[in-house]
């Protein structure tokens, strides 16, 4: 009989029987920002005992390991869902981890931002990479326009985020920040629009027809010293909480040395997948506006110019 896979118990193993492969798992660093949000994940199907001498059938829908990374299993097709967004139908929490760039730490030279988008089991759902040139990154800093490409485990681009060059100061309410979300690339599914406010960061989530769907409101002081910074996602009339975008505190050393950030996003399981994709875009816009540092390591983006 083959030995059980790492992490599985062989207490119930008997001669001639295959160990069952059903399991649940909780990844370290699970987002804790919202009460009553339970963990969820992938449950493998148990295998029936196989008589000796017969081939063991493959386990279906297992996570895919690629270059040492565990990817979320590919979900089945979902009706009226843009290709590649099927993953979002099965989750109500997302973790976004920005990768640390050694060159940027050592030289202060701004490199392309790269992010891992994971579920709460630590399985990678998407990978995001900024598409900008060197001059734009180092001259415009956090206010730079960018195209951010989000790919799935097959390398297919499933979401494209486009941010034009805009002003983000409250002194110029006619030219505030905006980000367009496309899924698939070339097909807009929503927008994030900054709303003018003298002291609060506020945004509106719109659908592809520019109709207001949700609101986002941040704290008066966007500071992440020793605690998470929460941006509440609310209904259009701002009376009902829908979800949350949280910048997670990563510790004194990491916060001081690098601008690589961790974010957590929660939303209802039954929320339209297009709006889930737009909320992911809102998280990236918030990162650039409030938590991406300029070359002198001083925050210069957002409403606090």
C-alpha positions as CSV (number, residue, x, y, z in Angstrom):
1,X,0.0,0.0,0.0
2,X,1.3,3.5,-0.8
3,X,2.3,5.7,2.2
4,X,-0.2,8.4,3.1
5,X,0.4,11.9,1.8
6,X,2.1,14.4,4.2
7,X,-0.4,15.8,6.7
8,X,-2.8,12.9,6.6
9,X,-3.4,10.4,9.4
10,X,-2.9,6.7,8.8
11,X,-4.6,5.6,12.0
12,X,-7.5,4.0,10.2
13,X,-5.3,2.4,7.5
14,X,-5.9,-1.4,7.1
15,X,-4.3,-3.8,4.7
16,X,-5.8,-3.6,1.2
17,X,-7.5,-0.3,1.7
18,X,-6.5,3.2,0.6
19,X,-6.3,6.0,3.1
20,X,-9.3,8.4,2.7
21,X,-8.2,11.8,1.4
22,X,-11.0,14.0,2.9
23,X,-9.6,17.0,4.8
24,X,-10.1,20.5,5.8
25,X,-7.4,23.0,6.4
26,X,-6.9,26.5,7.8
27,X,-4.0,28.5,6.5
28,X,-1.9,30.7,8.7
29,X,-2.6,34.4,8.6
30,X,-6.3,34.0,8.0
31,X,-8.0,37.4,7.8
32,X,-9.6,38.3,11.2
33,X,-11.1,41.7,10.3
34,X,-14.9,40.9,10.4
35,X,-16.9,39.2,13.0
36,X,-18.9,36.1,12.1
37,X,-16.9,35.4,9.0
38,X,-16.1,31.7,9.0
39,X,-13.4,29.9,7.2
40,X,-14.2,28.0,4.1
41,X,-12.2,25.9,1.7
42,X,-11.9,23.0,-0.5
43,X,-13.0,19.6,0.7
44,X,-11.5,16.7,-1.3
45,X,-13.7,13.7,-2.2
46,X,-13.1,10.5,-0.2
47,X,-11.9,7.5,-2.2
48,X,-13.5,4.1,-1.8
49,X,-11.3,1.2,-0.9
50,X,-9.5,-0.3,-3.9
51,X,-8.8,-4.0,-4.1
52,X,-5.1,-5.0,-4.4
53,X,-3.9,-5.1,-8.0
54,X,-6.2,-2.4,-9.3
55,X,-5.1,1.1,-10.3
56,X,-6.1,3.9,-8.0
57,X,-8.2,6.5,-9.8
58,X,-6.9,10.1,-9.6
59,X,-8.4,12.5,-7.1
60,X,-10.5,15.1,-8.9
61,X,-10.3,18.9,-8.5
62,X,-7.1,18.9,-6.5
63,X,-5.1,22.1,-5.9
64,X,-2.5,22.6,-8.6
65,X,1.2,22.9,-7.6
66,X,3.2,25.2,-9.9
67,X,6.7,26.3,-9.1
68,X,6.2,25.5,-5.4
69,X,2.9,27.4,-5.3
70,X,-0.4,25.8,-4.4
71,X,-3.2,27.1,-6.6
72,X,-6.9,27.0,-5.9
73,X,-8.6,24.2,-7.8
74,X,-10.2,25.3,-11.0
75,X,-14.0,25.6,-10.4
76,X,-16.6,24.4,-12.8
77,X,-18.2,26.9,-15.3
78,X,-20.7,29.3,-13.9
79,X,-23.7,30.7,-15.9
80,X,-23.3,34.3,-17.0
81,X,-19.9,34.6,-15.4
82,X,-17.0,36.3,-17.3
83,X,-14.3,33.7,-18.0
84,X,-11.8,33.4,-15.2
85,X,-14.1,34.8,-12.5
86,X,-15.5,31.5,-11.6
87,X,-13.1,31.4,-8.6
88,X,-14.9,34.3,-7.1
89,X,-18.2,32.4,-7.0
90,X,-16.8,30.1,-4.3
91,X,-15.2,32.6,-1.8
92,X,-16.3,35.4,0.4
93,X,-12.8,36.4,1.6
94,X,-9.6,37.3,-0.3
95,X,-6.1,37.9,0.9
96,X,-3.7,40.1,-1.1
97,X,0.0,39.9,-0.4
98,X,2.4,42.3,-2.1
99,X,5.7,40.7,-2.9
100,X,8.8,42.2,-1.4
101,X,11.3,43.5,-4.0
102,X,14.9,43.3,-2.8
103,X,16.2,45.8,-5.4
104,X,13.6,48.3,-4.2
105,X,14.7,47.9,-0.5
106,X,18.4,48.2,-1.3
107,X,18.4,51.0,-3.8
108,X,15.1,52.8,-3.3
109,X,14.5,52.3,-7.0
110,X,10.8,51.8,-7.6
111,X,10.1,48.5,-9.2
112,X,6.9,47.0,-10.6
113,X,4.4,46.0,-7.9
114,X,3.5,42.3,-7.8
115,X,0.8,40.7,-5.7
116,X,-0.5,37.2,-4.8
117,X,-4.2,36.9,-4.4
118,X,-5.1,34.0,-2.2
119,X,-8.1,32.4,-0.4
120,X,-8.0,31.8,3.3
121,X,-6.5,28.3,2.8
122,X,-3.4,30.0,1.4
123,X,-4.1,28.7,-2.1
124,X,-3.3,31.2,-4.8
125,X,-6.3,32.4,-6.8
126,X,-4.7,35.0,-9.0
127,X,-1.4,36.7,-9.6
128,X,-1.3,40.4,-10.3
129,X,1.6,42.5,-11.8
130,X,1.9,46.1,-12.6
131,X,2.6,47.1,-16.2
132,X,4.3,50.5,-16.2
133,X,7.6,51.8,-17.5
134,X,10.6,52.8,-15.4
135,X,10.2,56.6,-16.0
136,X,6.5,56.6,-14.9
137,X,7.2,54.7,-11.7
138,X,10.1,56.8,-10.5
139,X,8.8,60.2,-11.7
140,X,5.1,60.0,-10.8
141,X,5.5,57.9,-7.6
142,X,2.3,56.6,-6.0
143,X,0.2,58.9,-8.2
144,X,1.3,57.2,-11.3
145,X,-1.1,55.9,-13.9
146,X,-0.8,52.1,-14.4
147,X,-2.2,49.0,-16.0
148,X,-2.4,46.1,-13.6
149,X,-2.9,42.6,-15.1
150,X,-4.4,39.8,-13.1
151,X,-3.8,36.3,-14.3
152,X,-5.1,32.8,-13.3
153,X,-3.1,29.6,-12.7
154,X,-2.8,29.0,-16.5
155,X,-1.3,32.4,-17.1
156,X,-4.4,33.8,-18.8
157,X,-5.2,37.4,-18.1
158,X,-8.7,37.5,-16.6
159,X,-8.9,41.0,-15.1
160,X,-7.3,44.2,-16.2
161,X,-7.2,47.3,-14.0
162,X,-6.5,50.7,-15.7
163,X,-5.8,53.8,-13.7
164,X,-5.4,57.1,-15.6
165,X,-3.3,60.0,-14.4
166,X,-5.5,62.0,-12.0
167,X,-5.1,64.3,-9.1
168,X,-6.1,62.9,-5.7
169,X,-6.0,66.1,-3.6
170,X,-9.1,67.4,-2.0
171,X,-8.2,70.8,-3.4
172,X,-9.0,69.6,-6.9
173,X,-12.5,68.0,-6.8
174,X,-12.9,68.1,-10.6
175,X,-10.1,65.6,-11.3
176,X,-10.2,62.9,-8.6
177,X,-9.0,59.3,-8.8
178,X,-10.7,56.7,-11.0
179,X,-10.0,53.1,-11.9
180,X,-11.6,51.0,-14.6
181,X,-12.0,47.2,-14.1
182,X,-12.2,45.0,-17.2
183,X,-13.1,41.3,-17.2
184,X,-12.1,39.9,-19.6
185,X,-9.6,42.4,-20.8
186,X,-11.2,45.0,-23.0
187,X,-14.7,44.6,-21.5
188,X,-15.4,47.0,-18.7
189,X,-17.4,45.5,-15.8
190,X,-17.2,48.4,-13.3
191,X,-15.4,51.5,-12.0
192,X,-14.1,52.9,-8.7
193,X,-14.6,56.7,-8.5
194,X,-13.2,58.8,-5.7
195,X,-15.7,61.1,-4.1
196,X,-14.7,64.6,-2.9
197,X,-14.6,65.0,0.9
198,X,-12.6,67.5,3.0
199,X,-11.2,64.9,5.4
200,X,-12.5,61.4,4.7
201,X,-11.4,59.0,1.9
202,X,-14.6,58.0,0.1
203,X,-15.3,56.1,-3.1
204,X,-18.2,54.8,-5.2
205,X,-18.3,51.4,-6.9
206,X,-20.1,51.6,-10.2
207,X,-21.2,48.9,-12.7
208,X,-20.4,48.9,-16.4
209,X,-23.3,51.4,-17.0
210,X,-21.9,53.9,-14.5
211,X,-24.7,53.1,-12.1
212,X,-23.8,53.4,-8.4
213,X,-23.8,50.0,-6.7
214,X,-21.8,50.4,-3.4
215,X,-19.9,53.0,-1.4
216,X,-16.6,52.8,0.4
217,X,-15.6,55.0,3.4
218,X,-12.3,55.0,5.1
219,X,-11.1,56.4,8.4
220,X,-10.2,60.1,9.0
221,X,-6.6,59.2,9.7
222,X,-5.2,56.7,7.3
223,X,-2.4,55.4,9.5
224,X,-1.5,51.8,10.0
225,X,0.6,52.0,13.2
226,X,0.1,48.8,15.2
227,X,-3.4,48.1,13.9
228,X,-5.3,47.4,10.8
229,X,-6.9,50.2,8.7
230,X,-10.4,49.4,7.7
231,X,-12.3,50.8,4.7
232,X,-16.0,49.9,5.1
233,X,-18.0,48.8,2.0
234,X,-21.6,49.9,2.4
235,X,-24.8,50.1,0.4
236,X,-25.5,53.2,-1.8
237,X,-27.4,54.9,1.0
238,X,-24.5,54.0,3.5
239,X,-27.0,52.4,6.0
240,X,-26.0,48.8,5.6
241,X,-22.5,47.3,5.8
242,X,-21.7,45.0,2.9
243,X,-18.0,44.1,3.3
244,X,-14.6,45.5,4.2
245,X,-11.2,46.2,2.7
246,X,-8.5,46.1,5.4
247,X,-4.9,47.1,5.2
248,X,-3.3,44.6,7.7
249,X,-0.5,45.6,10.1
250,X,2.6,43.6,9.2
251,X,5.0,44.6,12.0
252,X,7.4,47.4,12.7
253,X,10.3,46.0,10.7
254,X,8.4,45.3,7.5
255,X,6.4,48.5,7.7
256,X,9.6,50.5,8.2
257,X,11.8,48.8,5.5
258,X,9.4,48.2,2.7
259,X,6.1,49.4,1.3
260,X,4.9,45.8,0.5
261,X,1.5,45.6,2.1
262,X,-1.1,42.9,3.0
263,X,-4.8,43.4,2.5
264,X,-7.9,41.5,3.4
265,X,-11.2,41.8,1.5
266,X,-14.6,40.4,2.6
267,X,-17.8,40.5,0.7
268,X,-21.1,38.5,0.6
269,X,-20.8,35.1,-1.0
270,X,-23.8,35.8,-3.3
271,X,-22.4,39.2,-4.5
272,X,-22.2,39.5,-8.2
273,X,-18.8,38.3,-9.3
274,X,-18.3,41.4,-11.4
275,X,-18.7,43.6,-8.2
276,X,-16.3,41.2,-6.4
277,X,-13.7,41.9,-9.2
278,X,-14.4,45.7,-8.8
279,X,-13.8,45.4,-5.1
280,X,-10.4,43.8,-5.8
281,X,-9.7,46.8,-8.1
282,X,-10.7,49.2,-5.3
283,X,-8.2,47.5,-3.0
284,X,-5.4,48.1,-5.4
285,X,-6.4,51.8,-5.9
286,X,-6.5,52.3,-2.1
287,X,-3.0,50.7,-1.8
288,X,-1.5,53.1,-4.3
289,X,-3.3,56.1,-2.9
290,X,-2.6,55.7,0.8
291,X,0.1,53.0,1.4
292,X,2.5,53.3,-1.5
293,X,5.5,55.5,-0.5
294,X,7.4,57.9,-2.6
295,X,11.2,57.6,-3.1
296,X,11.8,59.6,0.1
297,X,9.6,57.2,2.1
298,X,7.0,59.8,2.9
299,X,3.4,59.3,2.0
300,X,2.3,61.7,-0.7
301,X,-0.8,60.2,-2.2
302,X,-4.4,60.2,-1.2
303,X,-6.3,63.1,0.3
304,X,-3.4,63.9,2.6
305,X,-1.2,65.8,0.0
